[in-house]
């Protein structure tokens, strides 16, 4: 999508598994102006800080024993967070708050977002940016998205 096609009112969600910035483009075309609508964060310690027990073991009917894989509580929390953001987008869409969407997320979060969004929201996605930009101030995030669109 070229920068000149960036519509007024397009929503931008920049998310990883623990932070998200929800923005709206209040500019148009070659003069975008991103406005922060809301910032979301969750506390998500590493799995080692969340789990209390060692993984279990299983015995089959013979003499073989196997260790069970440890639950990745950290990744589960990140996935839940991304699904929560997808639910938020669906609610906003149902209230007619946006008509086009840009998603900015690192690979794992982007993949989870794709799975979580219903088709009617995915159809509104004008571009995806496979980067973690949640740590940037709004002006720098706007510049990064603008540069990405100019390269399209």
C-alpha atoms as a printed R data frame, in Angstrom:
    type eleno elety resid chain resno       x       y      z
1   ATOM     1    CA   UNK     A     1   0.000   0.000  0.000
2   ATOM     2    CA   UNK     A     2   1.560   3.305 -1.003
3   ATOM     3    CA   UNK     A     3   1.669   6.108  1.532
4   ATOM     4    CA   UNK     A     4  -0.628   8.231 -0.632
5   ATOM     5    CA   UNK     A     5  -3.387   5.631 -0.065
6   ATOM     6    CA   UNK     A     6  -3.229   5.935  3.737
7   ATOM     7    CA   UNK     A     7  -6.749   6.985  4.662
8   ATOM     8    CA   UNK     A     8  -7.867   9.368  7.354
9   ATOM     9    CA   UNK     A     9  -9.268   7.298 10.225
10  ATOM    10    CA   UNK     A    10  -7.137   4.193  9.566
11  ATOM    11    CA   UNK     A    11  -6.358   2.431 12.811
12  ATOM    12    CA   UNK     A    12  -2.869   1.194 13.591
13  ATOM    13    CA   UNK     A    13  -2.245  -1.470 16.206
14  ATOM    14    CA   UNK     A    14   1.352  -2.019 17.252
15  ATOM    15    CA   UNK     A    15   1.479  -5.043 19.527
16  ATOM    16    CA   UNK     A    16   3.797  -7.624 20.932
17  ATOM    17    CA   UNK     A    17   2.800 -10.200 23.538
18  ATOM    18    CA   UNK     A    18   2.758  -7.783 26.453
19  ATOM    19    CA   UNK     A    19   2.255  -4.250 25.093
20  ATOM    20    CA   UNK     A    20   0.026  -2.674 22.505
21  ATOM    21    CA   UNK     A    21  -0.472   0.812 21.164
22  ATOM    22    CA   UNK     A    22  -3.735   1.598 19.440
23  ATOM    23    CA   UNK     A    23  -3.483   4.613 17.158
24  ATOM    24    CA   UNK     A    24  -5.585   6.414 14.566
25  ATOM    25    CA   UNK     A    25  -4.385   8.308 11.526
26  ATOM    26    CA   UNK     A    26  -5.846  11.795 11.794
27  ATOM    27    CA   UNK     A    27  -3.950  12.961  8.716
28  ATOM    28    CA   UNK     A    28  -4.442  11.846  5.145
29  ATOM    29    CA   UNK     A    29  -2.377  10.678  2.217
30  ATOM    30    CA   UNK     A    30   1.215  11.852  2.345
31  ATOM    31    CA   UNK     A    31   0.669  13.733  5.621
32  ATOM    32    CA   UNK     A    32  -0.138  11.115  8.248
33  ATOM    33    CA   UNK     A    33  -0.704  12.178 11.842
34  ATOM    34    CA   UNK     A    34  -0.970   9.328 14.300
35  ATOM    35    CA   UNK     A    35  -2.951   9.923 17.468
36  ATOM    36    CA   UNK     A    36  -2.585   7.537 20.393
37  ATOM    37    CA   UNK     A    37  -6.007   6.224 21.360
38  ATOM    38    CA   UNK     A    38  -4.914   3.822 24.072
39  ATOM    39    CA   UNK     A    39  -1.902   2.010 25.482
40  ATOM    40    CA   UNK     A    40  -2.210  -1.532 26.861
41  ATOM    41    CA   UNK     A    41   0.301  -3.458 28.980
42  ATOM    42    CA   UNK     A    42   0.360  -6.666 30.930
43  ATOM    43    CA   UNK     A    43   2.851  -7.957 33.432
44  ATOM    44    CA   UNK     A    44   4.204 -11.221 32.055
45  ATOM    45    CA   UNK     A    45   7.166 -12.709 33.943
46  ATOM    46    CA   UNK     A    46   9.297 -15.401 32.367
47  ATOM    47    CA   UNK     A    47   7.958 -18.965 32.547
48  ATOM    48    CA   UNK     A    48  10.605 -19.900 35.117
49  ATOM    49    CA   UNK     A    49   9.136 -17.240 37.402
50  ATOM    50    CA   UNK     A    50   5.557 -18.436 36.844
51  ATOM    51    CA   UNK     A    51   5.802 -22.230 37.025
52  ATOM    52    CA   UNK     A    52   6.188 -23.932 40.375
53  ATOM    53    CA   UNK     A    53   6.610 -27.591 39.533
54  ATOM    54    CA   UNK     A    54   8.936 -29.567 37.352
55  ATOM    55    CA   UNK     A    55   7.354 -31.133 34.272
56  ATOM    56    CA   UNK     A    56   5.649 -34.447 34.959
57  ATOM    57    CA   UNK     A    57   6.645 -37.864 33.697
58  ATOM    58    CA   UNK     A    58   4.538 -40.530 32.105
59  ATOM    59    CA   UNK     A    59   4.840 -44.308 32.018
60  ATOM    60    CA   UNK     A    60   3.519 -46.333 29.146
61  ATOM    61    CA   UNK     A    61   2.524 -49.987 29.485
62  ATOM    62    CA   UNK     A    62   6.131 -51.073 28.960
63  ATOM    63    CA   UNK     A    63   9.176 -49.967 30.885
64  ATOM    64    CA   UNK     A    64   9.548 -46.686 28.982
65  ATOM    65    CA   UNK     A    65   9.282 -43.400 30.814
66  ATOM    66    CA   UNK     A    66   9.076 -39.994 29.185
67  ATOM    67    CA   UNK     A    67   9.217 -36.465 30.429
68  ATOM    68    CA   UNK     A    68   6.317 -34.205 29.596
69  ATOM    69    CA   UNK     A    69   7.020 -30.862 28.016
70  ATOM    70    CA   UNK     A    70   6.979 -27.940 30.427
71  ATOM    71    CA   UNK     A    71   4.110 -25.502 29.934
72  ATOM    72    CA   UNK     A    72   5.306 -22.185 28.537
73  ATOM    73    CA   UNK     A    73   3.233 -19.888 30.758
74  ATOM    74    CA   UNK     A    74   4.916 -16.804 29.326
75  ATOM    75    CA   UNK     A    75   3.952 -17.675 25.737
76  ATOM    76    CA   UNK     A    76   0.425 -18.592 26.803
77  ATOM    77    CA   UNK     A    77   0.036 -15.170 28.443
78  ATOM    78    CA   UNK     A    78   1.384 -13.445 25.316
79  ATOM    79    CA   UNK     A    79  -1.058 -15.349 23.108
80  ATOM    80    CA   UNK     A    80  -3.959 -14.480 25.437
81  ATOM    81    CA   UNK     A    81  -2.934 -10.807 25.304
82  ATOM    82    CA   UNK     A    82  -2.897 -10.809 21.489
83  ATOM    83    CA   UNK     A    83  -6.288 -12.538 21.402
84  ATOM    84    CA   UNK     A    84  -7.587  -9.852 23.780
85  ATOM    85    CA   UNK     A    85  -6.383  -7.180 21.346
86  ATOM    86    CA   UNK     A    86  -8.167  -9.001 18.517
87  ATOM    87    CA   UNK     A    87 -11.376  -9.016 20.603
88  ATOM    88    CA   UNK     A    88 -10.954  -5.295 21.217
89  ATOM    89    CA   UNK     A    89 -10.607  -4.672 17.475
90  ATOM    90    CA   UNK     A    90 -13.720  -6.726 16.757
91  ATOM    91    CA   UNK     A    91 -15.727  -4.708 19.295
92  ATOM    92    CA   UNK     A    92 -14.501  -1.426 17.797
93  ATOM    93    CA   UNK     A    93 -15.336  -2.660 14.302
94  ATOM    94    CA   UNK     A    94 -18.852  -3.588 15.439
95  ATOM    95    CA   UNK     A    95 -19.216   0.005 16.696
96  ATOM    96    CA   UNK     A    96 -18.067   1.270 13.233
97  ATOM    97    CA   UNK     A    97 -14.977   2.962 14.683
98  ATOM    98    CA   UNK     A    98 -12.615   2.087 11.811
99  ATOM    99    CA   UNK     A    99 -12.697   0.917  8.209
100 ATOM   100    CA   UNK     A   100  -9.052   0.048  7.610
101 ATOM   101    CA   UNK     A   101  -6.282  -1.325  9.796
102 ATOM   102    CA   UNK     A   102  -2.500  -1.567  9.869
103 ATOM   103    CA   UNK     A   103  -0.949  -4.258 12.075
104 ATOM   104    CA   UNK     A   104   2.602  -3.841 13.392
105 ATOM   105    CA   UNK     A   105   3.910  -6.829 15.350
106 ATOM   106    CA   UNK     A   106   6.882  -9.167 15.664
107 ATOM   107    CA   UNK     A   107   6.550 -12.598 13.968
108 ATOM   108    CA   UNK     A   108   4.974 -14.596 16.836
109 ATOM   109    CA   UNK     A   109   2.460 -11.902 17.753
110 ATOM   110    CA   UNK     A   110   1.650 -11.233 14.092
111 ATOM   111    CA   UNK     A   111   0.953 -14.914 13.476
112 ATOM   112    CA   UNK     A   112  -1.226 -15.132 16.573
113 ATOM   113    CA   UNK     A   113  -3.071 -11.950 15.558
114 ATOM   114    CA   UNK     A   114  -3.795 -13.441 12.120
115 ATOM   115    CA   UNK     A   115  -5.279 -16.528 13.788
116 ATOM   116    CA   UNK     A   116  -7.309 -14.481 16.283
117 ATOM   117    CA   UNK     A   117  -8.873 -11.948 13.910
118 ATOM   118    CA   UNK     A   118 -12.129 -12.921 12.215
119 ATOM   119    CA   UNK     A   119 -12.232 -12.712  8.414
120 ATOM   120    CA   UNK     A   120 -14.238  -9.481  8.387
121 ATOM   121    CA   UNK     A   121 -11.416  -7.730 10.290
122 ATOM   122    CA   UNK     A   122  -8.610  -9.389  8.314
123 ATOM   123    CA   UNK     A   123 -10.259  -8.063  5.156
124 ATOM   124    CA   UNK     A   124  -9.734  -4.508  6.476
125 ATOM   125    CA   UNK     A   125  -5.969  -4.952  6.983
126 ATOM   126    CA   UNK     A   126  -4.213  -2.748  4.422
127 ATOM   127    CA   UNK     A   127  -0.696  -3.740  5.441
128 ATOM   128    CA   UNK     A   128   1.237  -5.710  8.040
129 ATOM   129    CA   UNK     A   129   4.641  -4.714  9.344
130 ATOM   130    CA   UNK     A   130   6.646  -7.558 10.800
131 ATOM   131    CA   UNK     A   131   8.524  -5.607 13.514
132 ATOM   132    CA   UNK     A   132   8.265  -4.876 17.215
133 ATOM   133    CA   UNK     A   133   7.743  -1.125 17.434
134 ATOM   134    CA   UNK     A   134   5.786  -1.016 20.698
135 ATOM   135    CA   UNK     A   135   8.707   0.579 22.525
136 ATOM   136    CA   UNK     A   136   8.814   3.622 20.234
137 ATOM   137    CA   UNK     A   137   7.196   6.988 20.986
138 ATOM   138    CA   UNK     A   138   4.228   7.763 18.729
139 ATOM   139    CA   UNK     A   139   6.197  10.134 16.463
140 ATOM   140    CA   UNK     A   140   8.913   7.527 15.830
141 ATOM   141    CA   UNK     A   141   6.341   4.789 15.265
142 ATOM   142    CA   UNK     A   142   4.610   7.067 12.745
143 ATOM   143    CA   UNK     A   143   7.953   7.610 10.976
144 ATOM   144    CA   UNK     A   144   8.653   3.862 10.874
145 ATOM   145    CA   UNK     A   145   5.214   3.067  9.438
146 ATOM   146    CA   UNK     A   146   5.529   5.928  6.938
147 ATOM   147    CA   UNK     A   147   8.933   4.662  5.739
148 ATOM   148    CA   UNK     A   148   7.496   1.158  5.383
149 ATOM   149    CA   UNK     A   149   4.583   2.466  3.299
150 ATOM   150    CA   UNK     A   150   6.894   4.591  1.127
151 ATOM   151    CA   UNK     A   151   8.865   1.438  0.358
152 ATOM   152    CA   UNK     A   152   5.692  -0.391 -0.755
